[in-house]
Amino acid sequence: MKLTRRHFLGAGAAASLFGGCSGAMAQAYPARSIRLVVPFPPGGAFDFVGRPWAEKIKASLGTIVVENIGGGGSSLGASAVVRAPADGYTLLLGGTQTHVNEALLKAKPLYDPAKDLDAVTGVAAYFLAIVVHPALTVRTLQELREHAKAHPGTVSYGHAGVGSIQHLTGELLKSQTGMDDMVQVPYRGTGPVITDVMSGQIPVGILGITGQVLELHRAGKLRIIAVTSAKRLASAPDVPTAVEAGLPGMIVTGSIGLLAPAGTPRPVVDQISQATAVALADPAFQNILKEAAMEPVAPAGPDHWKRVLADDISLWEPVVKKIGLKID
């Protein structure tokens, strides 16, 4: 199955986003600092979007306090936002992960992403990388398959948490390559996976691509053997795609954006969305995201972002059913 994000990326007019917010609540907002919950430990793809956004948006919205709450493949951080007052002072940096996790993977979800979170706006898209420890004599996906076949039951891969997009991508890789006995090793976020791949504690990692991951690849501290983008990344033209390795179903993109507790006043949601649209139109902010190996999205409002997230669930649902993954 080909997972594309054409509906997510691309040009989009932002003019309609800049209408004035009405109502005293919107005019008074924000009156104090805003809390942005990143549902993963520091060091991962979400941090490389959330922290620059918090700095860039300061001119429009004031102080943003970033709080990392990892665990549960993003569920713990997202559920903390769901329980927060719907007043615009607690936001979630979520997206594909926060919606797919609860909508598809849980028999007893901690929240209903469609009902308990209000979409605010998309910010960036990211891809996944399949990486190995440099000492592993593997430089392509085909060589990884051959290595796993020659050493059955000895190859494991690390990911950012059970139910994470990294985990789903790893299981999708197994199903498409026949590496059924490759053992998944869950971590509490991307940072610990990177550490253990570099140290040789695990031979393979599935990571969100960030500027840090690319730097480590170039420094020879880990090796990226494939990326899940449809074509080679401009920031890493030497790295082949999984499609080039004969896996057309391994095109995987994750989306990252802002959400708020359900019931947050629409004028406040619109104000945050409009401020983010201004930031996304700034070439300097775009470059920050690109340097982190992210793709900035075209400015769009809450209704578009809501549709993007619904499409993410539709895209992953058959994959989850095929591999029979449940995390509770």
C-alpha positions as CSV (number, residue, x, y, z in Angstrom):
1,M,0.0,0.0,0.0
2,K,1.3,3.4,-1.0
3,L,1.1,6.0,1.8
4,T,1.3,9.5,0.3
5,R,0.6,12.9,1.5
6,R,-0.3,14.8,-1.7
7,H,-3.4,16.0,0.0
8,F,-1.2,17.4,2.9
9,L,1.7,19.1,1.1
10,G,1.6,21.6,-1.7
11,A,0.6,25.1,-2.4
12,G,-2.4,26.6,-0.6
13,A,-3.8,30.1,-0.4
14,A,-3.5,31.7,3.0
15,A,-5.4,34.8,2.4
16,S,-8.6,33.5,3.9
17,L,-6.9,32.9,7.1
18,F,-6.2,36.5,8.0
19,G,-9.8,37.6,8.8
20,G,-10.1,39.4,12.1
21,C,-11.0,37.4,15.2
22,S,-14.2,38.6,16.9
23,G,-15.2,38.5,20.5
24,A,-13.7,39.8,23.7
25,M,-12.1,36.5,24.5
26,A,-10.1,36.4,21.3
27,Q,-9.1,40.1,21.8
28,A,-7.9,39.4,25.3
29,Y,-6.0,36.3,24.4
30,P,-3.3,35.5,25.3
31,A,-3.1,37.0,28.8
32,R,-0.5,34.7,30.1
33,S,2.0,32.1,28.9
34,I,0.9,29.2,26.8
35,R,1.8,25.6,27.5
36,L,2.8,23.5,24.4
37,V,2.9,19.7,25.2
38,V,5.3,17.7,23.0
39,P,4.2,14.1,23.5
40,F,7.7,12.6,23.2
41,P,10.9,13.0,25.1
42,P,13.4,15.7,23.9
43,G,15.5,15.0,20.9
44,G,13.0,13.7,18.4
45,A,11.2,15.1,15.2
46,F,8.5,16.8,17.2
47,D,11.0,18.7,19.3
48,F,12.6,20.0,16.1
49,V,9.3,21.5,15.1
50,G,7.8,22.5,18.5
51,R,10.7,24.5,19.9
52,P,11.4,26.6,16.8
53,W,7.7,27.3,16.5
54,A,7.5,28.4,20.1
55,E,10.4,30.8,19.5
56,K,9.0,32.1,16.3
57,I,5.5,32.6,17.5
58,K,6.5,34.5,20.6
59,A,6.1,37.8,18.8
60,S,2.4,37.0,18.1
61,L,1.3,34.9,21.1
62,G,3.9,35.7,23.8
63,T,5.7,33.2,25.9
64,I,5.3,29.5,25.0
65,V,6.5,27.0,27.6
66,V,7.4,23.7,26.0
67,E,6.8,20.6,28.1
68,N,7.8,17.1,26.9
69,I,5.5,14.3,28.2
70,G,6.6,11.1,26.6
71,G,5.2,7.6,26.8
72,G,2.5,5.4,25.3
73,G,3.5,6.3,21.7
74,S,2.3,9.9,22.3
75,S,-0.8,8.9,24.3
76,L,0.3,10.2,27.7
77,G,1.1,13.7,26.5
78,A,-2.0,13.9,24.3
79,S,-4.3,12.7,27.0
80,A,-2.8,15.4,29.4
81,V,-3.9,18.0,26.9
82,V,-7.4,16.4,26.5
83,R,-7.8,16.8,30.3
84,A,-6.7,20.5,30.3
85,P,-9.1,23.4,30.3
86,A,-10.3,24.3,26.8
87,D,-9.1,27.9,27.1
88,G,-6.3,28.1,24.6
89,Y,-3.5,28.0,27.2
90,T,-2.7,24.3,26.7
91,L,-1.8,23.1,23.2
92,L,-0.6,19.8,21.8
93,L,2.0,19.3,19.1
94,G,0.4,16.3,17.6
95,G,-0.7,14.9,14.2
96,T,-0.6,11.5,12.6
97,Q,0.7,9.9,15.7
98,T,-1.7,11.2,18.2
99,H,-4.7,10.3,16.0
100,V,-3.7,6.9,14.6
101,N,-2.6,5.7,18.0
102,E,-5.9,6.1,19.7
103,A,-8.2,5.7,16.7
104,L,-6.8,2.4,15.5
105,L,-4.5,0.7,18.0
106,K,-6.3,0.8,21.3
107,A,-9.2,-1.5,22.5
108,K,-9.6,1.0,25.3
109,P,-8.3,4.4,24.0
110,L,-7.4,7.1,26.5
111,Y,-9.2,9.6,24.3
112,D,-11.2,10.0,21.1
113,P,-9.0,12.1,18.8
114,A,-11.8,13.2,16.6
115,K,-14.0,14.3,19.6
116,D,-11.6,15.3,22.3
117,L,-9.1,17.4,20.4
118,D,-9.8,20.4,18.2
119,A,-7.6,20.8,15.1
120,V,-5.7,24.1,15.0
121,T,-3.3,24.0,12.0
122,G,-0.6,21.8,10.4
123,V,3.0,22.9,10.6
124,A,5.3,20.3,9.1
125,A,5.6,16.9,7.5
126,Y,8.4,14.4,8.2
127,F,9.6,11.1,6.7
128,L,11.1,8.0,8.3
129,A,14.6,6.6,8.1
130,I,15.8,3.0,8.5
131,V,19.2,3.2,10.2
132,V,21.8,0.7,11.3
133,H,24.9,0.6,13.5
134,P,28.0,1.4,11.4
135,A,29.6,-1.9,12.4
136,L,26.8,-3.8,10.8
137,T,27.9,-4.8,7.3
138,V,24.7,-3.6,5.8
139,R,24.3,-0.7,3.4
140,T,21.0,-1.4,1.6
141,L,17.6,-2.8,2.5
142,Q,18.4,-5.8,0.4
143,E,21.5,-6.5,2.4
144,L,19.5,-6.1,5.6
145,R,17.1,-8.7,4.3
146,E,20.0,-11.1,3.5
147,H,21.6,-10.5,6.9
148,A,18.3,-11.2,8.7
149,K,17.8,-14.4,6.7
150,A,21.4,-15.5,7.5
151,H,21.0,-14.7,11.2
152,P,17.4,-15.7,12.0
153,G,16.0,-14.3,15.3
154,T,19.1,-12.1,16.0
155,V,18.1,-8.8,14.3
156,S,16.1,-6.3,16.3
157,Y,15.0,-2.8,15.6
158,G,14.3,0.1,18.0
159,H,11.5,2.6,17.7
160,A,10.0,5.6,19.6
161,G,7.3,3.6,21.4
162,V,4.7,0.9,20.9
163,G,2.1,2.2,18.5
164,S,4.3,5.1,17.2
165,I,4.5,5.7,13.5
166,Q,8.1,4.5,13.8
167,H,6.8,1.2,15.2
168,L,4.1,0.9,12.5
169,T,6.7,1.6,9.8
170,G,8.9,-1.1,11.3
171,E,6.1,-3.6,11.2
172,L,5.2,-2.5,7.7
173,L,8.8,-3.1,6.7
174,K,8.7,-6.6,8.2
175,S,5.5,-7.5,6.3
176,Q,6.9,-6.2,3.0
177,T,10.3,-7.8,3.2
178,G,9.5,-11.2,4.9
179,M,11.7,-10.3,7.9
180,D,9.0,-11.6,10.2
181,D,11.3,-12.6,13.0
182,M,12.9,-9.2,13.4
183,V,12.1,-8.2,17.0
184,Q,10.8,-4.8,17.8
185,V,12.3,-3.0,20.8
186,P,10.1,-0.1,22.1
187,Y,11.7,3.1,23.7
188,R,10.3,6.2,25.2
189,G,11.1,8.5,22.3
190,T,13.5,8.8,19.5
191,G,16.5,10.1,21.5
192,P,17.1,6.8,23.4
193,V,16.8,4.9,20.1
194,I,19.5,7.0,18.5
195,T,21.8,6.5,21.6
196,D,21.4,2.7,21.5
197,V,21.9,2.4,17.8
198,M,25.1,4.4,17.9
199,S,26.4,2.4,20.9
200,G,25.5,-0.9,19.2
201,Q,22.9,-2.0,21.8
202,I,20.5,-2.6,18.9
203,P,21.5,-3.0,15.3
204,V,18.6,-1.3,13.6
205,G,16.4,1.8,14.3
206,I,13.4,3.3,12.7
207,L,13.7,7.1,13.2
208,G,11.9,10.2,12.1
209,I,14.4,12.0,9.9
210,T,15.8,15.2,11.5
211,G,18.8,17.4,10.9
212,Q,20.4,15.6,13.9
213,V,19.9,12.2,12.3
214,L,21.4,13.4,9.0
215,E,24.4,14.8,10.8
216,L,25.0,11.6,12.6
217,H,24.8,9.7,9.3
218,R,27.3,12.0,7.7
219,A,29.6,11.7,10.7
220,G,29.5,7.9,10.4
221,K,28.0,7.4,13.8
222,L,25.0,5.6,12.3
223,R,24.1,4.7,8.8
224,I,20.8,5.5,7.0
225,I,20.1,2.7,4.5
226,A,16.7,4.0,3.2
227,V,14.2,6.7,3.6
228,T,10.4,6.5,3.2
229,S,9.9,9.5,1.0
230,A,8.6,9.1,-2.5
231,K,11.9,10.5,-3.9
232,R,15.3,11.1,-2.5
233,L,15.5,14.0,0.0
234,A,17.2,17.2,-1.2
235,S,19.0,17.2,2.2
236,A,20.3,13.6,1.7
237,P,20.6,12.9,-2.0
238,D,23.0,10.1,-1.3
239,V,20.4,8.0,0.6
240,P,18.1,5.8,-1.5
241,T,14.4,5.5,-0.9
242,A,12.7,2.2,0.1
243,V,10.9,2.5,-3.2
244,E,14.2,2.2,-5.0
245,A,14.9,-1.0,-3.0
246,G,11.8,-2.5,-4.6
247,L,9.3,-1.6,-1.9
248,P,6.7,0.7,-3.5
249,G,4.4,0.3,-0.4
250,M,7.0,1.9,1.9
251,I,6.2,5.5,1.2
252,V,5.4,6.9,4.6
253,T,4.9,10.5,5.7
254,G,4.0,11.8,9.2
255,S,2.2,15.1,9.8
256,I,2.9,17.4,12.7
257,G,0.7,20.3,13.8
258,L,-1.2,22.0,16.6
259,L,-4.3,20.7,18.5
260,A,-6.2,22.0,21.4
261,P,-8.7,20.5,24.0
262,A,-12.1,20.1,22.5
263,G,-14.3,23.1,23.0
264,T,-11.5,25.7,22.8
265,P,-13.2,28.9,21.6
266,R,-13.0,29.1,17.8
267,P,-11.8,32.7,17.8
268,V,-8.8,31.6,19.9
269,V,-8.2,28.6,17.6
270,D,-8.3,30.9,14.6
271,Q,-5.9,33.4,16.3
272,I,-3.3,30.6,16.9
273,S,-3.8,29.3,13.4
274,Q,-3.4,32.7,11.8
275,A,-0.2,33.4,13.8
276,T,1.2,30.1,12.7
277,A,0.3,30.9,9.1
278,V,2.3,34.1,9.3
279,A,5.3,32.1,10.7
280,L,5.0,29.5,8.0
281,A,5.1,32.2,5.3
282,D,8.5,33.4,6.7
283,P,11.4,32.0,4.6
284,A,13.6,32.0,7.8
285,F,11.2,29.7,9.6
286,Q,10.8,27.5,6.5
287,N,14.6,27.2,6.4
288,I,14.7,26.1,10.1
289,L,12.3,23.3,9.3
290,K,14.1,22.3,6.2
291,E,17.4,22.2,8.0
292,A,15.8,19.8,10.4
293,A,14.8,17.7,7.4
294,M,11.1,18.7,7.7
295,E,8.8,20.0,5.0
296,P,6.9,23.1,6.0
297,V,3.2,22.8,4.9
298,A,1.2,25.4,3.1
299,P,-0.6,27.6,5.5
300,A,-4.1,26.3,6.1
301,G,-6.7,26.6,8.8
302,P,-8.4,24.3,11.3
303,D,-10.9,22.7,8.9
304,H,-8.2,21.7,6.5
305,W,-6.0,20.3,9.3
306,K,-9.0,18.3,10.6
307,R,-9.4,16.7,7.2
308,V,-5.7,15.9,7.0
309,L,-5.9,14.0,10.3
310,A,-9.0,12.1,9.2
311,D,-7.1,11.1,6.0
312,D,-4.2,9.9,8.1
313,I,-6.4,7.5,9.9
314,S,-7.9,6.3,6.7
315,L,-4.4,5.7,5.2
316,W,-3.1,3.7,8.1
317,E,-6.3,1.7,8.9
318,P,-5.7,-1.1,6.4
319,V,-2.1,-1.4,7.3
320,V,-2.9,-1.8,11.0
321,K,-5.5,-4.4,10.1
322,K,-3.1,-6.3,7.9
323,I,-0.4,-6.6,10.5
324,G,-3.0,-7.2,13.3
325,L,-1.3,-4.7,15.6
326,K,-3.0,-3.9,19.0
327,I,-1.2,-2.3,21.9
328,D,-3.6,-3.0,24.7
